[in-house]
Amino acid sequence: MATGLDFLIGCEKSSFRFLAVNYGQLNATWSLPTMVGWPKAKELLYSGREVFADEAYHIGLINHLVPSGELLIGP
């Protein structure tokens, strides 16, 4: 779901995983490669492994990485 957003902000404790792969669904196949490139997208989709905040920022999965105390959810 997160890959369909215009931009993503994560905190140091954020992690991401493409769980649909466990059910034989590859929902992020259109948007994920545009964010992280085809090789990394295939790795993440096929493995279903967890991606932690620092790697997510480094590969372009999230746009901004902020300290946990500075992340606000909602208005």
LUMKOLKE-524934 format. One line per field, with one value per residue: residue number from 1; x, y, z of N, C-alpha, C in turn; chain. Coordinates in steps of 0.1 Angstrom, whole numbers. Each point is the difference from the previous one (the first is absolute). Example, Ala and Ser with C-alpha at 12.3 -4.5 7.8 and 13.67 -1.06 7.14 Angstrom:
BEGIN
resi (1, 2)
n.x (132, -4)
n.y (-57, 11)
n.z (78, -7)
ca.x (-9, 9)
ca.y (12, 11)
ca.z (0, 0)
c.x (9, -8)
c.y (12, 11)
c.z (0, 8)
chain (A, A)
This chain:
BEGIN
resi (1, 2, 3, 4, 5, 6, 7, 8, 9, 10, 11, 12, 13, 14, 15, 16, 17, 18, 19, 20, 21, 22, 23, 24, 25, 26, 27, 28, 29, 30, 31, 32, 33, 34, 35, 36, 37, 38, 39, 40, 41, 42, 43, 44, 45, 46, 47, 48, 49, 50, 51, 52, 53, 54, 55, 56, 57, 58, 59, 60, 61, 62, 63, 64, 65, 66, 67, 68, 69, 70, 71, 72, 73, 74, 75)
n.x (8, 10, 2, -12, 7, -3, 0, 11, -4, 13, -1, 9, -12, -2, -9, 4, -11, 2, -10, -5, 13, -3, -9, 11, 0, 1, -6, 13, -4, -10, -3, 3, 0, -11, -1, 2, -5, 1, 13, 0, -8, 7, 11, -6, -5, 10, 8, -7, 13, 3, -4, 12, -3, 11, -3, -12, 6, 10, -9, -6, -2, 7, -7, -5, 11, -9, 5, -1, 6, 5, -3, -9, -10, -5, -11)
n.y (-12, -1, -10, 1, 4, 13, 0, -5, 2, -4, -7, 1, -1, 6, -8, -6, -6, -7, -1, 7, 0, 0, 7, 1, 11, 6, 5, 0, -9, 9, 3, -11, -5, 9, -6, -13, 0, -5, 1, 11, 4, -7, 4, 12, 0, -5, 7, 11, 3, 2, 12, 3, 9, -3, -13, 2, 8, -9, -9, 10, -9, 8, 11, -2, 1, -1, 7, -11, 8, 2, -13, 7, -6, 5, 8)
n.z (0, 7, -9, 4, 10, 0, 13, 5, 12, 4, 11, 10, 5, -11, -4, -11, -4, -11, 9, -10, 0, 12, -7, -7, 7, -11, 10, 4, -10, 0, 12, 5, -12, -1, 11, -2, -12, -11, 0, 6, -9, -9, 5, 1, -12, -5, 8, -1, -1, 13, -3, 6, 9, 5, -2, 5, 8, 3, -1, 7, 9, 8, 0, 12, 7, 9, 10, 7, 9, -12, 0, -7, 6, -12, -1)
ca.x (-8, 9, 7, -10, 0, 9, 13, -1, 9, 1, 8, 11, -6, -8, 4, -9, 0, -10, -6, -8, 8, -3, -12, 1, -4, 11, -8, 8, 9, 0, 5, 13, 12, 3, 5, 13, 6, -4, 7, -4, -14, -1, 5, -9, -13, 2, 4, -9, 8, -3, 10, 0, 0, 12, 1, -11, 4, 11, -4, -10, -14, -6, 6, 6, 2, 1, 0, -13, -8, -5, -10, -13, -10, -13, 0)
ca.y (12, 12, 4, 7, 14, 9, 0, -7, 4, -11, 3, -9, -13, -4, -12, -2, -13, -2, -12, -6, -11, -12, -5, -1, 12, 10, 13, 12, -2, 12, 12, -2, 2, 14, 6, -6, -7, -14, -11, 1, -3, -14, -6, 2, -7, -15, -5, 4, 3, 13, 11, 10, 15, 5, -5, 5, 13, -1, -5, 9, -4, 11, 13, 7, -8, 10, -7, -5, 10, 11, -5, 2, -7, 7, 14)
ca.z (0, 2, -13, -8, 5, -6, 7, 13, 11, 9, 12, 2, 4, -11, -8, -11, -5, -10, 5, -10, -6, 8, -4, -14, -6, -1, -2, -2, -11, -9, 7, 7, -9, -2, 12, 4, -11, -2, 8, 14, 1, -1, 13, 11, -3, 0, 13, 10, 12, 6, -3, 11, -4, -6, -14, -8, -4, -9, -13, -6, 4, 7, -4, 12, 12, 11, 13, 4, 7, -9, -10, 4, -9, 0, 3)
c.x (9, 6, -10, -1, 10, 14, -2, 10, 0, 8, 10, -5, -8, 6, -11, 2, -11, -6, -8, 7, -3, -13, -1, -5, 12, -6, 9, 9, 1, 8, 14, 12, 3, 6, 15, 7, -4, 7, -4, -15, -3, 4, -10, -13, 2, 3, -10, 7, -3, 11, -2, 2, 13, 2, -11, 3, 11, -4, -11, -14, -7, 8, 7, 1, 1, 1, -14, -9, -5, -10, -14, -10, -13, 2, 1)
c.y (13, 5, 8, 15, 9, 1, -7, 6, -11, 5, -11, -14, -6, -13, -3, -15, -2, -14, -7, -11, -13, -6, -1, 13, 10, 14, 12, -1, 12, 11, -3, 1, 14, 7, -5, -7, -15, -11, 0, -3, -15, -7, 2, -8, -15, -5, 4, 4, 14, 10, 10, 14, 4, -5, 5, 14, 0, -5, 8, -5, 10, 13, 7, -9, 10, -8, -4, 10, 11, -5, 2, -7, 7, 14, 3)
c.z (0, -14, -9, 4, -8, 6, 14, 10, 10, 12, 1, 3, -11, -7, -11, -4, -10, 2, -11, -7, 7, -5, -15, -8, -1, -3, -3, -12, -9, 7, 6, -9, -3, 12, 3, -11, -1, 8, 15, 2, -1, 13, 11, -2, 1, 14, 11, 13, 5, -4, 12, -5, -8, -14, -8, -5, -11, -14, -7, 3, 8, -3, 11, 12, 12, 14, 5, 7, -9, -10, 6, -10, 2, 4, 15)
chain (A, A, A, A, A, A, A, A, A, A, A, A, A, A, A, A, A, A, A, A, A, A, A, A, A, A, A, A, A, A, A, A, A, A, A, A, A, A, A, A, A, A, A, A, A, A, A, A, A, A, A, A, A, A, A, A, A, A, A, A, A, A, A, A, A, A, A, A, A, A, A, A, A, A, A)
